[in-house]
Amino acid sequence: LAGRRTRLLKGLPATTTVEENAAAGVSVYTFNVTVSPLSSEGVAILPTIVYSHPLTEAFDIQSKGGLEYRVVTTGNPVLDYETMPKRFDLQIFVEDTTGRTDLNILTVQVTDKNERPVFQGNMAIQTVTIYILEGTPPECIYKVDAADPENAELKTNSLLCSFQYSLLPAPVPFLVLESGAIFSTKEFDYEKDPHSYFLNITVTDPDGLNSTKTVNIKIININDERPYFTTKQRVYRIPEEQSPGTLVANLTAKDPDDEDSPSRLFYSIQSSNRYFSINPSTGVLQVTGRIDRDALPLRLHPNISLIVRVEDSLSSGYDSEMEITIIIDDINDNPPECNPSAFRKEANENMTAGTFLLDLRNYCKDIDVHPSNNRFNFTGLSGFGSNNFALESTVSGRLVMTASIDLENPANLGIGVYSLTVRVQDIACPNYSNIIYIYIRIKPVNEFFPVFSNPSYEFNVLEITKVGSSIGRVNARDKDWPPSVITYSIVAGGGTRDYTNIFWISPTKGDVKILARLDYETTQKHILIVQASDQEKTATASVTVNVLAVNDEEPVCSPNFYSFQIPVSLAVGTNINGFRIECQDRDSDPRSFRYFINEGNVNNHFTFSPSAGSNTSRLILASKFDYESGLDTNWIYRLRVYITDDNLLSARDKTIHLINTGTVTLSIRVIPNPTTVIPTTPGFTVVTKRENLYSDSAWYVPFVITLGSLLLLGLLGYLGYLLATWVCTRCPPAGKADGAPLRNAAEKKKPKKEVVVTTTKLNTIFDGEARDP
């Protein structure tokens, strides 16, 4: 409880009392609430019972106006001194608008109150009825039981009895003792005495409070005569299928003991029976269960016998019995039934008219017993396509075809099943009927061969096309309806030396795919025979696969590895060791070769001549070694030479065309000079370089000029090679003087060898197409 505790509840704590059985709204206690002068709004939380011990909802707080409040009873539950706690501690809480709170206890004590005595047993909840048979001698007929809520002492001594019982009216043949026992005082005669008595029984406690209840006493007649039936009819006839409650007969009887009063006889059916019941009081015989004349046992024995008994008492009385017979008549209450009620038949297309399909009468019957009720006809053949079928007669029910059905006919296209209905109907009223459903599936006949959309197919495919790629599709159809499932296969062609068949066709779609890599250089064309099958009939078509050349082969050079030694003083322009490589490319012109050293050419000492445009090239020393100044430090050179086939391509074409590269590995060891100085005679070497020039507008240069340029270039290169060889062989080096060491002799100026480089510019024509201008 939040806030500051202050005495706000004026008059609490306190103790008060309330009488048991107090009604709702009875004031128990009144108190006031005082608030702070600073509390302008008064009470923030009204006085509330926040807890009670023991827990109860029997009390509540109501406002009397202003700041005065009272605690009242709620009536839920009603306070009872005898069964509930006799004291309740109520915790009352209040809070004003300044936050001050108070919590105090109001103790409520429940006081006892003298209550009327109460009857117990059946008399406490209802009027007790006592039945006495006529002729019964005087005796105790009932025992009244009462109790006092205050538990007043009950003694058996009549003079000291706490309760006093009295009986009204006084002139009746009954008495009540102080113990509560009611006695009859005479032997009753039903025919002379009243048939019933009403007794008011009053019980009074020592303080004079009392309660009264009524006892109803009825005299029961004793029947001593046997009842007898007054109905003379013994045989009844009814139709079958009567609804429950239908009256069959009204059986009556009399009892001599009841001549002057309504008969109180009891009727019952003694024989085993599931179709009828009888009213036990009135003797009315009614239908209670379904009576089906068409089912066993009534189908064989339509007569039902009943033994009816009448009694004047349900126990130890007199009775009589009578046998009646009920004849069940057949009615037309069943429609014809067909089992099954739905039929599925197949008929081949183009089946001739008049073909028999189904005999409905073999599957239908009417279970009505009488022949006039179980006859039926077949009528009303209808449904989509019913004009193709007919019933031979309404009696036979034989279904036949009236026309041949061709599934390929546009009028029938797409129709595979015909849904028909036939009505089977009673001849007798009320003409019950049922519907028979007939589904006739027209089974297609494979009449036509598959036909390819083209008699032959031609596919162009690059030789570098990836394995598994689709290169084309074939397609075949036939005129059968529904369309047949066409299966494709390759039956011939497409093989190579390494593979039986390098092509595959999708069995369902007709897509032709590559199973192995194509090679233009090996095979430029493949011819396949493709078969289309509808499981019964086949057709073939030829497929030509043209393999298109692509630059997919790299130059192959010989030798592809070479190792040799050269002296450190080797002259610039020398063909090193006479080394020459020869290259071949299965799909490129030798003029397309270009040579360059990609790895190991430290300080660019080596080069190839010609560097492009030929299938042969020589290794040339391009610059002199310089180990003395420290420029060169390697004595072993491992050269990786690349040979590409892109010499005839422009810079733009090199980005979009395939280029392949061959490799040659050379190992060159440089040998230091000997200790003697060998003079050399100046000479010169011709190094031929070929440089390809491409002009976008020079495609029309005549072929003769190009051929003449190539021949002139070859002649000049050959003359240069002869001249360089002659100079090297005709200029031997000079010897050293007096054999003095090289380091002590006067250093001679090294002759400068002149390297003559001739450059032939080839105006190569390339227009992006593989054709010669």
C-alpha positions in Angstrom: 0.0 0.0 0.0 1.7 3.2 -1.2 1.5 6.6 0.3 1.8 8.0 3.9 -0.2 6.3 6.6 -2.6 8.7 8.4 -5.7 8.2 10.4 -8.4 8.9 7.9 -11.0 6.3 9.0 -13.0 7.7 11.8 -14.6 5.1 14.0 -12.3 2.3 13.0 -11.0 -0.2 14.2 -14.3 -1.4 15.7 -16.4 -4.5 16.4 -20.0 -4.9 15.4 -22.7 -7.7 15.0 -25.1 -8.8 12.4 -27.9 -11.3 12.7 -27.8 -14.5 10.6 -30.0 -14.7 7.5 -29.8 -10.9 7.1 -31.1 -9.8 3.7 -28.9 -8.0 1.2 -28.5 -4.3 2.0 -28.7 -4.6 5.8 -26.5 -2.0 7.4 -23.8 -3.5 9.6 -21.6 -0.5 10.6 -21.2 3.2 9.8 -18.0 5.2 9.8 -16.6 8.5 8.5 -13.5 9.5 6.5 -11.5 12.6 7.4 -9.4 14.2 4.7 -6.6 16.8 4.8 -7.5 20.5 4.3 -5.1 20.4 1.4 -7.1 17.7 -0.3 -9.4 19.7 -2.5 -10.7 16.8 -4.4 -11.6 14.7 -1.3 -11.1 10.9 -1.5 -8.9 9.5 -4.3 -9.6 5.8 -3.5 -13.0 5.2 -1.9 -13.1 3.1 1.2 -12.7 -0.5 0.0 -12.6 -3.9 1.7 -9.2 -5.1 0.5 -9.2 -8.3 2.4 -11.4 -10.3 4.8 -10.6 -13.2 7.1 -11.9 -15.6 6.4 -12.4 -14.7 2.7 -16.0 -13.8 1.9 -18.0 -11.5 -0.4 -20.9 -11.2 2.1 -20.1 -7.5 2.9 -19.7 -4.3 0.9 -19.2 -0.6 1.5 -21.8 2.0 0.4 -21.7 5.8 0.6 -24.3 7.5 2.7 -23.3 11.0 1.3 -20.4 13.2 1.9 -17.7 11.4 3.7 -20.0 9.0 5.6 -20.0 5.3 4.6 -21.6 2.2 5.8 -20.8 -1.5 5.7 -23.8 -3.6 4.4 -24.6 -7.2 3.7 -24.6 -8.4 0.0 -26.7 -11.5 0.5 -24.1 -13.5 -1.4 -23.8 -15.7 0.5 -26.5 -15.3 3.1 -25.0 -15.5 6.6 -25.8 -18.7 8.5 -24.8 -19.0 12.1 -25.0 -22.8 12.1 -22.8 -23.5 9.0 -20.6 -20.5 8.4 -17.8 -18.7 10.4 -19.2 -16.6 13.3 -16.7 -13.8 12.9 -15.2 -11.9 10.0 -12.3 -9.4 10.1 -12.7 -6.8 7.3 -9.6 -4.8 6.3 -10.8 -1.3 5.0 -8.5 0.9 3.0 -8.8 4.6 1.9 -6.6 7.2 0.2 -7.2 10.9 -0.2 -6.0 13.0 -3.1 -2.8 14.1 -1.3 -1.6 10.5 -1.2 -2.4 9.9 2.5 -3.7 6.4 3.2 -5.3 4.5 6.1 -6.0 0.8 6.7 -8.1 -0.4 9.6 -10.1 -3.5 10.6 -13.8 -3.9 11.2 -14.7 -7.1 13.1 -18.2 -8.4 12.3 -19.7 -11.1 14.6 -22.6 -13.2 13.4 -25.4 -13.7 16.0 -27.7 -16.7 16.2 -31.5 -16.4 15.5 -34.2 -18.9 16.4 -35.5 -20.5 13.1 -38.5 -22.5 12.3 -38.1 -26.3 12.4 -37.7 -27.8 8.9 -38.9 -31.0 7.5 -36.4 -33.5 6.2 -36.5 -36.2 3.7 -39.1 -36.2 0.9 -41.4 -33.8 2.8 -38.7 -31.1 2.6 -38.9 -30.9 -1.2 -42.3 -32.2 -2.3 -45.8 -33.2 -1.3 -45.6 -36.8 -0.1 -48.3 -39.1 -1.6 -49.0 -42.3 0.3 -50.9 -45.2 -1.3 -53.0 -47.6 0.8 -54.6 -50.7 -0.6 -58.2 -51.2 0.3 -58.6 -53.9 2.9 -55.3 -53.1 4.6 -55.7 -53.3 8.5 -54.8 -50.2 10.6 -51.0 -49.6 10.7 -48.2 -47.0 10.6 -48.2 -45.6 7.1 -45.5 -43.0 7.2 -42.8 -41.4 9.6 -42.4 -37.7 9.5 -38.9 -36.4 10.2 -38.1 -32.8 11.2 -35.1 -30.9 12.7 -34.4 -27.6 14.4 -31.7 -25.4 12.9 -30.6 -24.6 16.5 -30.3 -28.3 17.2 -33.0 -28.2 20.0 -32.8 -31.5 21.9 -35.3 -34.1 20.7 -36.5 -36.6 23.2 -38.7 -39.6 22.8 -40.7 -38.9 26.0 -43.9 -37.5 24.9 -44.2 -35.2 27.9 -40.7 -33.7 27.4 -40.6 -33.7 23.6 -39.1 -30.6 22.1 -41.3 -30.9 19.0 -45.0 -31.1 18.9 -46.8 -32.6 15.8 -50.5 -31.8 15.0 -52.8 -33.0 12.3 -55.6 -31.3 10.4 -58.5 -31.8 9.7 -59.4 -33.5 12.9 -62.2 -35.9 11.7 -60.1 -38.2 9.6 -59.2 -41.9 10.1 -55.6 -41.1 10.8 -53.5 -39.9 13.8 -50.0 -38.6 14.3 -47.9 -39.4 17.4 -45.4 -37.1 19.1 -42.6 -39.2 17.5 -43.9 -38.1 14.0 -45.4 -41.5 13.1 -48.7 -41.4 11.1 -51.1 -44.3 11.6 -54.3 -45.3 9.8 -57.2 -46.0 12.2 -59.4 -48.2 10.1 -59.6 -50.7 7.2 -60.6 -48.8 4.0 -63.2 -49.9 1.5 -62.6 -48.4 -1.9 -66.2 -48.6 -2.9 -67.5 -46.8 0.2 -64.8 -44.6 1.5 -63.2 -41.5 -0.1 -60.5 -42.4 -2.5 -58.0 -39.8 -1.2 -57.2 -37.7 1.9 -55.1 -34.6 2.4 -53.4 -34.3 5.8 -51.7 -31.0 7.1 -48.8 -32.0 9.4 -47.5 -29.2 11.6 -44.3 -29.4 13.7 -43.7 -26.7 16.5 -40.4 -26.0 18.4 -40.2 -25.1 22.1 -40.4 -21.4 21.3 -43.7 -21.8 19.3 -42.2 -21.5 15.8 -43.7 -24.1 13.4 -43.8 -25.4 9.9 -46.5 -27.2 8.0 -46.4 -29.8 5.1 -49.2 -31.7 3.4 -49.4 -35.4 3.0 -51.6 -36.9 0.3 -53.1 -40.3 1.0 -54.7 -42.3 -1.8 -56.7 -45.4 -1.4 -55.9 -48.0 -4.1 -58.7 -50.3 -5.4 -58.1 -54.1 -5.4 -59.3 -55.8 -8.5 -60.5 -59.4 -8.1 -62.2 -59.9 -11.5 -60.6 -61.0 -14.8 -60.8 -58.4 -17.6 -62.0 -59.5 -21.1 -61.6 -58.2 -24.7 -64.6 -56.5 -26.3 -63.0 -56.3 -29.8 -64.3 -59.1 -32.1 -62.1 -58.6 -35.2 -59.0 -60.9 -35.3 -57.5 -60.3 -38.9 -56.2 -56.9 -40.2 -54.6 -56.0 -43.6 -52.2 -53.1 -44.1 -49.8 -52.1 -46.9 -46.1 -52.3 -46.4 -43.9 -49.2 -45.7 -46.4 -47.5 -43.4 -44.9 -44.6 -41.5 -44.4 -45.0 -37.7 -47.5 -44.2 -35.7 -49.9 -45.5 -38.3 -53.0 -46.9 -36.6 -53.6 -50.6 -37.2 -56.3 -51.5 -34.7 -58.0 -50.2 -31.6 -58.3 -53.1 -29.1 -60.7 -52.6 -26.2 -61.4 -54.6 -23.0 -63.4 -54.3 -19.8 -62.9 -55.2 -16.2 -65.9 -56.1 -14.0 -64.3 -54.3 -11.1 -64.5 -51.0 -13.0 -68.1 -50.9 -14.1 -68.7 -47.6 -12.4 -65.4 -45.9 -13.3 -63.0 -45.6 -16.3 -61.2 -48.8 -16.9 -57.6 -48.9 -15.7 -56.4 -51.8 -17.8 -52.9 -52.4 -19.1 -52.3 -53.7 -22.7 -49.1 -55.4 -23.9 -47.9 -57.6 -26.8 -46.5 -60.9 -25.5 -45.1 -62.4 -28.8 -41.7 -61.4 -30.3 -42.3 -58.4 -32.5 -40.3 -55.6 -34.1 -43.0 -53.9 -36.2 -45.8 -53.0 -33.9 -46.5 -51.5 -30.4 -49.6 -51.1 -28.3 -50.5 -48.2 -26.1 -50.5 -49.8 -22.6 -53.4 -47.6 -21.4 -55.6 -47.3 -24.5 -55.0 -50.5 -26.4 -54.2 -48.7 -29.7 -52.0 -50.9 -32.0 -49.6 -48.8 -34.1 -46.7 -49.3 -36.5 -43.4 -48.6 -34.9 -40.8 -50.2 -37.3 -40.3 -50.3 -41.0 -42.3 -53.1 -42.6 -40.6 -54.2 -45.9 -42.6 -56.7 -47.7 -39.7 -57.2 -50.2 -37.2 -58.3 -47.5 -37.0 -61.6 -45.6 -38.8 -63.0 -43.8 -41.9 -61.1 -45.0 -40.9 -61.8 -48.7 -41.8 -65.5 -48.0 -44.3 -65.1 -45.1 -46.3 -61.8 -45.3 -48.6 -62.7 -42.3 -47.7 -61.4 -38.8 -49.3 -63.0 -35.7 -49.4 -61.1 -32.4 -50.5 -62.3 -28.9 -52.1 -59.3 -27.1 -52.6 -59.4 -23.3 -54.8 -57.2 -21.1 -54.2 -56.9 -17.3 -56.0 -55.1 -14.5 -52.7 -54.8 -12.6 -49.1 -54.8 -13.5 -48.3 -57.3 -10.8 -50.3 -60.1 -9.1 -53.5 -59.2 -11.0 -55.9 -60.8 -13.5 -55.3 -60.9 -17.3 -56.7 -62.2 -20.6 -54.9 -62.9 -24.0 -56.1 -62.7 -27.7 -54.3 -63.6 -31.0 -54.6 -61.3 -34.0 -53.2 -61.7 -37.5 -51.9 -58.8 -39.7 -51.5 -59.3 -43.4 -48.8 -57.2 -45.2 -49.7 -56.2 -48.8 -47.0 -55.4 -51.4 -46.8 -51.9 -53.0 -44.6 -50.5 -55.7 -42.1 -48.8 -53.4 -38.7 -49.8 -55.0 -37.2 -48.3 -58.1 -35.3 -50.5 -60.5 -31.7 -50.9 -59.3 -28.6 -51.6 -61.5 -25.4 -52.9 -60.1 -23.2 -51.4 -61.1 -24.9 -48.1 -61.8 -22.0 -46.8 -63.9 -20.5 -48.7 -66.8 -17.2 -48.2 -68.6 -16.7 -49.7 -72.0 -14.1 -49.5 -74.8 -14.7 -49.3 -78.5 -12.1 -49.1 -81.2 -12.3 -46.1 -83.5 -13.8 -46.9 -87.0 -15.9 -49.7 -85.4 -18.8 -50.5 -87.7 -22.3 -49.4 -87.1 -24.5 -52.0 -85.3 -21.7 -53.3 -83.1 -23.1 -54.5 -79.7 -21.6 -52.8 -76.7 -23.7 -53.6 -73.5 -26.8 -55.4 -72.3 -28.2 -53.4 -69.4 -31.0 -55.8 -68.4 -28.3 -58.3 -67.2 -27.4 -55.8 -64.4 -30.8 -54.4 -63.4 -33.7 -55.7 -61.3 -36.7 -54.5 -59.2 -37.0 -56.2 -55.8 -40.8 -55.6 -55.4 -42.5 -59.0 -54.7 -45.6 -58.7 -56.8 -45.0 -59.1 -60.6 -47.1 -56.0 -61.4 -44.7 -53.9 -59.3 -41.3 -55.2 -60.6 -41.4 -54.6 -64.3 -39.4 -51.8 -65.9 -38.2 -50.3 -69.2 -35.0 -48.5 -70.5 -35.6 -45.0 -72.0 -34.1 -41.6 -72.4 -30.6 -42.3 -73.9 -28.9 -39.0 -73.9 -25.5 -37.3 -73.4 -22.8 -35.8 -75.5 -22.3 -37.9 -78.6 -25.5 -40.0 -78.0 -26.3 -39.8 -81.7 -23.5 -42.4 -82.2 -25.3 -44.9 -80.0 -28.9 -46.4 -79.6 -31.0 -48.8 -77.5 -32.3 -51.7 -79.6 -35.6 -51.6 -77.6 -36.9 -50.2 -74.3 -37.4 -53.8 -73.0 -34.1 -55.4 -74.0 -31.7 -52.6 -72.9 -29.1 -53.6 -75.5 -26.8 -50.7 -76.4 -25.3 -50.7 -79.9 -23.3 -48.3 -82.1 -25.2 -46.4 -84.8 -22.2 -44.9 -86.6 -18.5 -45.4 -87.0 -16.3 -42.9 -85.0 -13.1 -41.5 -86.6 -11.0 -39.7 -84.0 -9.1 -37.8 -86.8 -12.4 -36.3 -88.1 -12.5 -32.6 -87.0 -16.0 -33.2 -85.7 -14.6 -35.7 -83.2 -11.2 -34.2 -82.6 -10.2 -34.3 -78.9 -13.2 -36.5 -77.9 -11.9 -39.6 -76.2 -14.8 -40.5 -73.9 -18.5 -40.3 -74.5 -20.7 -39.8 -71.4 -24.2 -41.3 -71.8 -27.2 -41.6 -69.5 -30.1 -44.1 -69.7 -33.2 -44.0 -67.5 -34.5 -47.3 -66.1 -38.1 -46.8 -65.0 -41.0 -48.7 -63.3 -44.0 -49.5 -65.5 -46.3 -49.3 -62.5 -47.1 -46.1 -60.8 -45.6 -44.1 -59.3 -43.0 -44.9 -62.0 -39.9 -44.9 -59.8 -36.7 -44.6 -61.9 -32.9 -44.5 -61.7 -30.2 -43.2 -63.9 -27.5 -45.4 -65.4 -24.2 -43.7 -66.4 -22.3 -45.2 -69.3 -18.8 -44.0 -70.2 -17.6 -45.2 -73.6 -13.9 -44.7 -74.3 -13.0 -44.7 -78.0 -9.7 -46.5 -78.2 -7.5 -44.9 -80.9 -6.0 -47.0 -83.7 -2.6 -46.2 -84.9 -3.3 -45.5 -88.6 -0.6 -43.1 -89.7 3.2 -43.1 -89.9 5.2 -40.3 -88.3 6.3 -37.6 -90.7 9.3 -35.3 -90.2 8.7 -31.6 -90.7 11.7 -31.6 -93.1 12.9 -34.6 -95.1 16.5 -33.6 -94.3 18.2 -31.2 -91.8 21.5 -29.4 -92.0 23.2 -28.0 -88.9 26.4 -25.9 -88.9 28.5 -26.2 -85.7 31.9 -24.8 -84.8 34.5 -27.5 -84.1 35.2 -26.0 -80.6 31.5 -26.3 -79.5 31.4 -27.7 -76.0 30.5 -31.3 -75.4 26.9 -31.6 -74.4 25.8 -28.6 -76.4 22.6 -28.7 -78.5 23.3 -28.1 -82.2 19.7 -28.4 -83.5 16.4 -30.1 -83.3 14.3 -32.4 -85.5 10.6 -32.6 -85.3 8.1 -35.2 -86.4 4.3 -35.6 -86.1 1.6 -38.1 -87.2 -2.0 -37.6 -88.0 -3.3 -40.0 -85.4 -5.5 -38.5 -82.6 -4.7 -38.3 -79.9 -1.2 -37.3 -81.0 1.2 -40.2 -80.6 4.2 -40.0 -78.4 7.1 -39.7 -80.8 10.4 -41.3 -79.8 13.6 -40.1 -81.6 16.8 -42.1 -82.1 19.9 -42.1 -84.2 20.0 -45.3 -86.3 23.1 -44.7 -88.5 26.0 -42.3 -89.0 27.9 -39.9 -86.8 30.7 -42.3 -85.9 34.5 -41.8 -85.9 37.5 -43.9 -85.4 37.5 -43.3 -81.7 33.7 -43.1 -81.0 30.9 -45.2 -82.3 28.6 -42.2 -82.3 29.6 -38.7 -81.2 26.0 -37.4 -81.4 23.0 -38.0 -79.1 19.4 -37.1 -79.7 16.8 -36.5 -77.0 14.2 -39.3 -77.2 11.3 -37.0 -76.4 12.3 -33.6 -77.7 14.5 -34.4 -80.8 17.3 -32.1 -79.7 20.7 -33.2 -81.2 23.6 -32.8 -78.9 27.4 -33.5 -79.1 28.9 -36.4 -77.1 32.5 -35.8 -78.0 34.7 -33.0 -79.3 34.4 -32.2 -83.0 37.6 -31.8 -85.1 37.4 -30.0 -88.4 40.9 -31.2 -89.4 39.7 -34.8 -89.1 36.1 -34.8 -90.3 34.4 -31.8 -91.9 30.9 -33.3 -92.3 28.8 -35.9 -90.4 25.7 -37.5 -91.9 23.2 -39.0 -89.4 20.0 -41.0 -90.0 17.4 -40.1 -87.4 14.4 -42.3 -86.8 11.0 -41.2 -85.4 8.8 -43.9 -83.9 5.3 -43.9 -82.4 6.0 -47.4 -80.9 4.4 -49.1 -83.9 5.4 -47.2 -87.0 8.6 -45.4 -87.9 10.0 -42.8 -90.3 13.6 -41.6 -91.0 15.3 -38.3 -92.0 18.9 -37.4 -92.7 20.8 -34.9 -90.6 23.9 -33.3 -92.0 26.3 -31.7 -89.5 28.8 -29.3 -91.0 31.8 -28.8 -88.8 33.1 -25.2 -89.1 36.8 -24.6 -88.9 38.1 -22.6 -85.9 41.7 -21.8 -85.0 41.8 -24.3 -82.2 45.3 -25.8 -83.0 48.5 -24.4 -81.6 51.7 -24.2 -83.6 53.9 -27.2 -83.1 57.6 -26.5 -83.5 60.7 -28.7 -83.8 62.8 -29.0 -81.8 60.7 -27.9 -78.9 63.6 -28.2 -76.5 67.3 -27.5 -77.2 70.4 -26.9 -75.1 73.8 -25.6 -76.3 76.8 -23.4 -75.3 78.0 -20.1 -76.9 81.2 -18.1 -76.3 81.0 -14.8 -74.5 82.6 -13.1 -77.4 80.1 -14.3 -80.0 79.5 -11.5 -82.5 76.2 -9.6 -82.6 73.9 -10.8 -85.4 75.3 -14.3 -85.4 72.9 -17.2 -85.9 73.6 -19.0 -82.6 75.0 -22.4 -83.4 73.1 -22.3 -86.6 69.9 -23.0 -84.5 66.6 -22.9 -86.5 63.1 -23.9 -85.5 60.5 -25.2 -87.9 56.8 -24.9 -87.0 53.6 -26.4 -88.3 49.9 -25.5 -87.5 47.1 -27.7 -88.8 44.6 -24.8 -89.1 46.8 -21.7 -89.7 48.9 -20.3 -92.5 52.7 -20.3 -91.9 52.6 -16.5 -92.6 50.5 -16.1 -89.4 53.4 -17.2 -87.1 55.0 -14.7 -84.8 58.0 -15.5 -82.6 59.0 -13.8 -79.4 60.9 -14.7 -76.2 58.6 -14.4 -73.3 60.8 -15.6 -70.4 64.5 -15.7 -69.5 65.8 -13.1 -72.1 67.7 -11.0 -69.6 69.0 -7.8 -71.2 67.4 -8.9 -74.5 70.5 -10.6 -75.8 68.6 -12.9 -78.0 66.0 -12.5 -80.8 64.5 -14.5 -83.7 64.9 -13.7 -87.3 62.5 -13.5 -89.1 60.3 -12.6 -86.1 57.0 -13.2 -88.1 55.5 -14.3 -91.3 57.4 -17.6 -91.8 57.3 -21.2 -90.5 61.0 -21.2 -89.9 63.1 -18.8 -87.8 66.7 -18.6 -86.6 68.0 -17.6 -83.1 70.2 -14.5 -83.4 72.5 -12.8 -80.8 70.9 -9.3 -80.7 73.4 -7.6 -78.2 76.8 -8.3 -76.9 77.4 -9.7 -73.4 79.0 -7.3 -70.9 80.2 -9.1 -67.8 83.1 -6.8 -67.1 81.0 -3.8 -66.2 78.6 -6.0 -64.2 75.7 -5.4 -66.6 75.4 -9.2 -67.2 75.6 -11.6 -64.3 73.8 -14.7 -65.7 75.9 -17.3 -67.5 73.0 -19.6 -68.1 69.9 -18.4 -70.0 66.7 -20.5 -70.0 64.6 -19.0 -72.8 60.9 -19.7 -73.2 59.9 -19.0 -76.8 56.3 -18.4 -77.7 55.0 -19.0 -81.3 51.6 -17.5 -81.9 49.4 -17.7 -85.0 48.1 -14.1 -84.9 50.5 -12.4 -87.3 47.8 -11.8 -89.9 45.3 -10.3 -87.5 44.7 -6.7 -86.8 44.8 -5.3 -83.3 41.0 -5.2 -83.3 40.7 -8.8 -84.6 43.1 -10.1 -82.0 40.5 -9.3 -79.3 37.7 -11.3 -80.9 39.5 -14.2 -82.7 41.0 -17.3 -81.2 44.7 -17.3 -80.9 46.9 -20.3 -80.0 50.4 -20.3 -78.8 53.1 -23.0 -79.1 56.2 -23.1 -76.9 59.9 -23.9 -77.3 62.4 -24.1 -74.4 66.0 -23.2 -75.0 68.9 -23.6 -72.5 72.0 -21.5 -73.4 75.2 -21.6 -71.4 77.7 -18.7 -72.0 81.4 -19.8 -72.0 84.0 -17.2 -70.9 86.8 -16.2 -73.3 90.1 -18.1 -73.3 93.2 -16.4 -71.7 94.7 -15.3 -75.1 93.4 -12.4 -77.0 92.2 -13.3 -80.4 91.8 -10.3 -82.6 88.8 -10.1 -84.7 88.2 -8.4 -88.0 85.2 -6.1 -88.2 82.4 -7.6 -90.1 78.6 -7.2 -90.4 75.6 -9.4 -90.1 72.3 -9.0 -91.9 69.3 -9.5 -89.5 66.1 -9.8 -91.3 63.0 -8.6 -89.5 59.5 -8.9 -90.9 56.9 -6.5 -89.7 53.3 -6.9 -90.6 51.4 -3.8 -91.3 47.6 -3.8 -91.6 45.5 -1.3 -93.4 41.8 -1.3 -93.0 41.4 0.3 -96.5 44.0 -1.9 -98.3 41.9 -5.0 -98.8 41.7 -4.4 -102.6 45.6 -4.6 -103.2 46.1 -7.0 -106.0 47.3 -10.4 -105.2 50.2 -10.1 -107.6 51.8 -7.3 -105.6 51.5 -9.3 -102.4 53.1 -12.4 -104.0 55.9 -10.3 -105.5 56.7 -8.7 -102.2 56.9 -12.1 -100.5 59.3 -13.4 -103.2 61.5 -10.3 -102.9 61.6 -10.6 -99.2 62.7 -14.2 -99.4 65.4 -13.4 -101.9 66.8 -10.5 -99.8 66.8 -12.6 -96.7 68.7 -15.4 -98.4 71.3 -13.0 -99.9 71.8 -11.5 -96.4 72.3 -14.9 -94.9 75.0 -15.8 -97.5 76.8 -12.5 -97.0 76.9 -12.9 -93.3 78.2 -16.4 -93.5 81.0 -15.3 -96.0 82.1 -12.5 -93.7 82.4 -14.7 -90.7 84.4 -17.3 -92.5 86.8 -14.9 -94.3 87.8 -12.7 -91.3 89.7 -14.9 -88.8 90.8 -13.3 -85.4 94.5 -12.1 -85.0 96.8 -13.8 -82.5 98.5 -12.3 -79.3 102.1 -10.9 -79.3 104.9 -13.0 -77.7 102.4 -14.9 -75.8 102.2 -12.3 -73.1 99.2 -12.4 -70.8 96.2 -10.5 -71.8 96.2 -8.3 -68.7 99.8 -7.0 -69.4 99.4 -6.3 -73.1 98.3 -3.0 -74.4 94.5 -3.1 -74.9 93.5 -2.8 -78.4 90.4 -1.1 -79.5 87.8 -3.7 -80.4 86.6 -3.4 -83.9 82.9 -2.4 -84.2 80.9 -5.0 -86.0 78.2 -3.5 -88.0 74.8 -5.1 -87.9 72.7 -4.5 -91.0 69.1 -4.8 -90.3 66.8 -5.0 -93.3 63.1 -4.5 -92.7 60.5 -5.7 -95.2 57.0 -4.3 -94.6 54.3 -6.6 -95.6 50.9 -5.0 -96.4 49.0 -8.1 -95.5 45.4 -8.2 -96.6 42.8 -9.5 -94.0 39.2 -8.6 -94.2 37.9 -10.9 -91.5 36.8 -13.7 -93.9 38.6 -16.8 -95.0 39.0 -15.9 -98.6 41.8 -14.8 -100.9 41.2 -11.3 -102.4 
